[in-house]
Amino acid sequence: MSYLLGIDIGGTRIKGLACAPDGERIETLEVPTDDLAEASASGPPPFAVRVAAVVKEMTGRHGEASGIGLAAPGLADREGRRIAHMPGRMHGIEGLDWSDWLGRGVAVLNDAHAALLGEVWRGAGRGLRDVVLLTLGTGVGGAIYADGRLLRGAIGRAGHLGHLCLDVDGSPGITRIPGSLEDAVGECRLKERSGGRFATTEELMAAHRAGDRVAGEVWLRSMRKLACGVASIINAVDPEVVLLGGGISTAGEELLAPLRGELEGIEWRPGGRAVEIRLAELGAWAGAYGAAWQGNDGSH
């Protein structure tokens, strides 16, 4: 049986997806990312051991995959063999050659890039050639699909849309840019934005639904800033559709309605044409689908 294998390494879970060449799901498997108590500082990182176990289990049941892709945080190298840059998190992932480690060819890519490829292949971006993905969660990530190709950039940095500057007088974020979209919308700065009242988007939305005035003001101001970020991205990239994924996107219409309302007033719409805003469809499995797609050289 011909099938593709996609692996997505997250901060807490590793997801494995076996799918047919057309993307039809065959099997999924999830394991913890980093809970091997016996792992030593000198040995392989626990997540690498876990990935090898997932590949062994999947191939043991289905035979050798016709293509394997792996998505992970960080900037992938041009050869697509390793994550070249991922400081401060997931110790041991920088420079790890996954083809060498697993003893078979593996296509490696950034996790947000993979998520967008997954949505273009099997999700909300099917049939489109110009799509932007924004992932709204603790931080804000993203990816750009332009003229039918994933935009990677010179060093794999393209698509880090959360690090756009919205306020030149704002506090510097993790990339040193002041007043970033990530800090304006992401959960990472919600406590600061809400005067210490809310630590999570779930708490904020519960209070907003209950009629809390401060919660409503914080949410709607975040939507105003998100709209400014989205409109700026539209001006720079000119997509057909902007997809919204990540944990905050589970707010659904409570996210879409105010965002679309703000865009009515600020989006440049030549000829009256507005860019469609959609919710991503594949959820936590988007990266695994995109990895599988990439493992087959993106030839679908």
Summary of the structure (lengths in Angstrom):
residues: 300
radius of gyration: 19.6
end to end distance: 17.9
largest distance: 62.4
contacts: 1042
relative contact order: 0.17
helix: 39%
strand: 22%
